[in-house]
Amino acid sequence: MTLREALRQAEARIASHNIPDARVEAELLLMDSLGTQRAELYARLGEPFPSPEGDKFWGLVERRLRREPTAYILRRCEFYGIELYVDPRVLIPRPETELLVETSLAFVEQRFGKDQPCSIVDVGTGSGAMAIALALHLSQSRICATDFSADAIDVARINCGRHGVEGQVSLLLGDMLEPLSRPVDLVVANLPYVKDADIPQLMPEIRDFEPVAALAGGVDGLDKVRLLLAQAKDHLLPQGSVMLEIGLGQAEEAVSLAKRHFPESKVDLLCDFAGIERVLRIAT
């Protein structure tokens, strides 16, 4: 069997399980098995499939057929142009969360200038994706990253080390804003916002493999948002901002909550690439 034939067989098997982008999935698993990049893989497609690598590849394919997320299988994912280590202790960063990073960067550049210091907290940091992305683009800013999960803090520490931001990002174990010792200019958070009743209907990759605590947001999905907004005012410096990711259909209630806690502030919403109102923005 050649590499080309193995790739085709894997693609067909993955597609037969109604997994989207079967070709891409098969390529990623094959590249990982061979330790190659895509260009090298395609240059070698006519070669015989080596035995040890072949055994590893079909093992990875079987894991994917059981609906284990590819990011967990490979122990990595891409977010905002950086590669992150991920495992089942943390939620896999989503592309839509990149809007939260972009919005945060825009606030800092407009309010302080890109090269001026700013204090930021990333609440519920998980893998550390947002905190690290912000640190890499705002070299003068100090960032705290909180999480109630010691496992998540461990994963975030791995990623901070890989990207050399240990001196810029402080990892704090604790719930929401409680670990903070002083107010900050910007509070940014991607909190759990899936309705509890919707958890059983999620894709098996999410429902069966990702940490439920990083998904479940209560009856209406906004329990964690309520808690954070109740704390935020006491942890925010003058002319600061709060930016939160929310889910589909939550915009109206999220805006109402924000105005209740920040009645004198500007509250608005930003849509993601799919047109969903995704980021709740509060400017004090």
Secondary structure, DSSP 4 states (H G I P E B T S, - for coil): -BHHHHHHHHHHHHHHTT-SSHHHHHHHHHHHHHT--HHHHHHTTTSB--HHHHHHHHHHHHHHHTT--HHHHHT-EEETTEEE---TTSPPPPGGGHHHHHHHHHHHHHHT-TTS--EEEEET-TTTHHHHHHHHH-TT-EEEEEES-HHHHHHHHHHHHHTT-TTTEEEEESSTTTT-SS-EEEEEE----B-GGGGGGS-HHHHTTS-GGGTB--SSS-HHHHHHHHHHGGGEEEEEEEEEE--TT-HHHHHHHHHHH-TTSEEEEEE-TTS-EEEEEEE-
